[in-house]
Amino acid sequence: MRAAILKKPQKIKNHPLQIIEKEIPRPGTREVLIKVAACGVCHTDLHTVEGDLELPKLPVIPGHQIAGTVEETGESVTSLNFDDRVGVTWFHDSCGQCEYCQQGKENLCTEAEFTGLDVNGGYAEYVTAPAEYVFKLPDGFTFLNAAPLLCAGIIGYRSLRLSEIKPGQNLGLYGFGSSAHVCIQLARYRDCDVYVFTRSEEHRRHAKELGAKWVGGAEDTPPEKMDASIIFAPAGWIVPEALRVLKRDGTVAINAIHMSPIPEMSYDLIYYERTLRSVTNLTARDGKEFLQLAAEIPVETDIEVYSLDEVNGVLCRVKQSDINGSAVLKV
């Protein structure tokens, strides 16, 4: 099979991913082999390629928003069959035994493994994954349009849930990339008024098209305060800005696996029982709930499609916030 492999992390401008020929992997007893049709390109992939995240495995094939069909099933797999349309997410596997796994919080498992980081991901023609964390895709979504749902969508859904936003309230979204453009559709479905904070004029236009009530920059003051906000941009300086325009008893949820340092700030910003929390990975429950909801709404993903050979250039565009919606590799 063809695959884009990272042998040594370095700045994306140096084009560190190489297209190689490699043997097709074989599925383990509880795994399935998936023929990859599409793979979304995520900001987390950029953090992997540039070495912002600790890399437990090198060389590694990045990519974790994977849509395709089941090609082969392991001996103990009963939940999936040949040719099923499926998706794979960032979350690859957990120990299944620790206190977090036993509570349905496998996203916090200390032995968790992640697609495209601990194990090879979807910038390739085939990939293997445990059947427990492989999701059947709803009808109505093409592989290309489904790919962004499998990280941007599910993580956006979890962020929305952890923000504790209620129907009809004001929601702030900081940054308007792949995840936020799905999240706004979930929030509008709940009749929330959405305020989008982003520098990009193109992203502001896109946000208005998707129903944003107001758009501006992170340092701007919106006409109303937020009941809850989600920060998608990996920039620590945004945290005090988000708290500044948050109502009492509100929540700011940070949707970022890697972030620049949060600056020292006045206690007044967090006072009045405001909550600041991170969002970590996802669970099987998140995946199942979100994909059902995405089909019900239905969520529409705005995508820019590229070939596997263009992956380095696409990641450069992701770094420059030059993608409108989600970038997807047609594999």
N, C-alpha and C positions, 0 to 999 in steps of 0.2 A: 504494500500500500504506500501511497504518498503521505507525507506528514511534514509539518513545520515544527522543527525541533530547536530548543534552546540548550546550547552547550555551556554557555557562560553568560551570566547577566551583565548587561551593559546598557547604556543609554540608547533609546529606540532610534535616535538619529543615525546610529551606526549600523542599523539593520541587523540585529543579532540573531533573528530567526532564519534558519536554513531549511530549504525544502529537500527532503531526502527520501530514498526508498527504504522501506523497513518491512519486516515480516508482520503479517496480520496477527494480532494477539488471540489467544484462546481463552474462552471463558472458564472461570473456576466453577466449582460445584453449585454455588448459590448466585452465580453471575449470569449475565446475558451478553452476547456479542451484538453490537449495534452497528449497522451500516449507516454512516453519518451522511445526512443530506444537507444539513446547514448547521452552522455554529456561530452564535453571537460573539461579538468582540466587546469585552467589558473593561472598565477602568482597572479592575483587579488584575486582569491579564497584563496590563501595562506595569502595575506594581510588581508583578512576578518577573517580567522580562527585564525590568530595570533594577531588580534586586532590592526593592523597598521591603519586600517580605522575605523572611528567612526561607531559604530553599532547601528542603530536606532531601530532594532528589534532583540529581543532574546526571546526564541530560534529561530534560522533561519536555513533553508536548503540552503546551498550554491549551486553554479553551474549556469553558464549562457551561455554555448555554447550548446544549446539543440536542438536535432533533433528527430523528431518523427512524429506521425500521429494525426490528429484531431479526437477526440473521441466524442466531444459534442460541440455545438455552442450556444452562448447566443442569446436572442430573437432578438436583433437588428443587428446581424452579417449577412452580405450578401456576403462578399468577400471570405469566406472560407466555405468548406463543409466537411462533415464526410469523414474520411480516406484520406484527402489531406496530402501530404508529406510536412512538414513545419519545420521551424527553429525559435528559439527564441534567442535573443541576450542579452547582458548586459543591454541595455536600455529597461526598462519596460514600462514607461509611462511618460507623461508630462502634464502640466496644460492646454495647448492648447490655452491659452489666453494672456500670457505675451508678451512683445515686442520681445523676442527671438523666441518664438513659432510662432508668426505672421510673422517672417522673415525667417522661415524654419530653424532656428537655435535652435531647441528644445533640442539639446545636452547641451545648456547653461541655460536651464530653471531652475530657483531657486527652483521649486517644483518638479523637476524630481524624479522619483523613479527607482531603479535599481534591476535587477533580482539577487537573491541570497544575497541581502543586505537589501533592504527595504521590499522585498517580498520573499517568498520561491522560490528556484530555482530548478535546474534539477538533483541534486543528489537524485533523487526519481523516482518512477515509473510513477507519473503523476504530471502535473504542469498546472496552468492557466496563461493566458496572454491576454492583449488587442489585438484584431484582427489587429488593425492598425500597431502594431509592431511585428507581426508574418509574416514571409516571406515564400513564397512557394519555395521549394527547386528545383533547376534545375534537369532535368533528367541526368542520368549518374553518379551521386554521391550517394554512399551508405550512410546510416545514420552515420556510423562510420567515413567515410571520409569527410562528410559534417560538422560534429560538429566543427572542428577547424576553418572552414570558418566563423563561426557565431560570433566570437570575434576577434581572431587572424587575420583572413582574412580581415574582414571589417575595423577594427581599423588600420591594416597595409595599407589598401587602402586609408583611410582618411589621415594617416600620409604621405603617398607618395604624395597625392594631396596637402597637406599643405606645404610640403617641396618645392613645386614649381619646382621640377625637370623636365627637358625637355628631349625629346627623344635624345639619343646619348650622354648625359652628364654623368659625373662621380658621382655616388651615394655611400655614405658611410653608412654602417649598423653596429651599435655598439650593440653587443649581437646577438646571432643567435639561438633563441629559436623558439617557435611556430609561433609567428607573423612574424618574419624575414624570416623564411623559405618559407612563402607564399609571402611576399613582394618582395623577390628577383625574383620570377617568374613573377610578375607584371612588375618589372623594366626591366628584360631581354626581356620581350615582347615588351617593348618600345625601345629596342636596347641601353639601358644604360649599361655602364661598372660599375660593382658593386664591391666595396671593402669592405670586411667584417673584422671587428675588434672584436675578441673574444679570451678568454684565453683557451677555451677547444679545445684540439687537435681533438677530435671527431667532434665537431661543425665545425672546420676548414675544415676537410675532407668533411663533408656534404655540406658546402658552395661551395667548389670546384666542387663537383658533380653537384650542381645546377647552375653552370656557373659563379661563382665569378672569377673576373680577378686577384684578389690578396687577400690574407688573412694574418692577423697578429694580434698583440695585440693593445689595445687602446692607449698605449704609444709609439707605433712604428710610423715611418714616412713612408707613402706609396710613391710609385714612382711618383705619380701625386697628385695634390690637388683636393679636392672634390668641385663640384658645389653645392651639397646639401648633408645633412646627416640626418639620423634618429637614435635616441638613444632609444633602447629598454630596455637596462639594467637599473635598478632603482638605479644607482650609480651617485651621483652628481659630483664626481671627474672627470667623463668622459667629462663633458661639456666643460671645458677649453681645453681638449685634442682634442675634435672634432672641436672647433673653431680654434685651432692652425693650422689645415691642411685644412681649408676651404678657398675657393677662395673669393675674394672681391665680394660683392653683393650676397653672398651665404646664405643659410638658414640651420639652425640646428633645426629640429623638435624633441621634446621630447615626446615619446610615453610611458608615465608612469603615473599611477594614484597615485602612492606614490613613493617618491624619497628621498634618503639621501641628506643632505644639499649640495648645490653648493658652492665650496670654493671661497674665494675672489680671483679675478683675474685681470690682467692688462687690462686697457681699450683698449690697442692695439688689443686685441683678438676680440673685437666686433666692432672695428673701420672699416672704409671703407664700411659702410652700410651693414654689415653682420646682419642677423636676427636670433634671438633665440626665439623660440615659443613653447608653449605646445600644445598637442593634447588632446582634451577633449571629451570622449565618442564617440557617433556616431549619425547619423540622419537616418530617414527612407529612405531618398534619397541615403545615402551611402550604405545602405543594398541592395536596389534594383539595383543600378548601379554595385556594386561589384559582386553580385551573377550572374548577366548577363555576366559580363566580365570573371568571373571565369569559366563559362561554355564555353565561346568563346575560351579561351586560349588553352586547359582547364588547370586549376590549379590542381596540384597533391599534396595531403597532405600525408606526411610521419607520420604514427601514431604508437603508442604503446598502445595496448588494455589491459584493466584491468577490473575486476569486481567491483561492487559497494562496496563489502566487503573490497577491497584493498585500499580504498580511502585515508586513513591516510598515508599509505606507499607511495602512488603515490605522494602526496603533499610533503612528505619528499624528494623524488627524484627531484621534481620540484625545491625545495629550493636549492638543491645541483647542479642544472643545469645538471642533469644526465638523461635527456630525450632527445632523438634525434628526432626532429620534434615536434609532439604534443602527449600528453597523453590523451586517451579517455576512459571513463567508458562505458562499454557495459551494459546498464540497462535492 
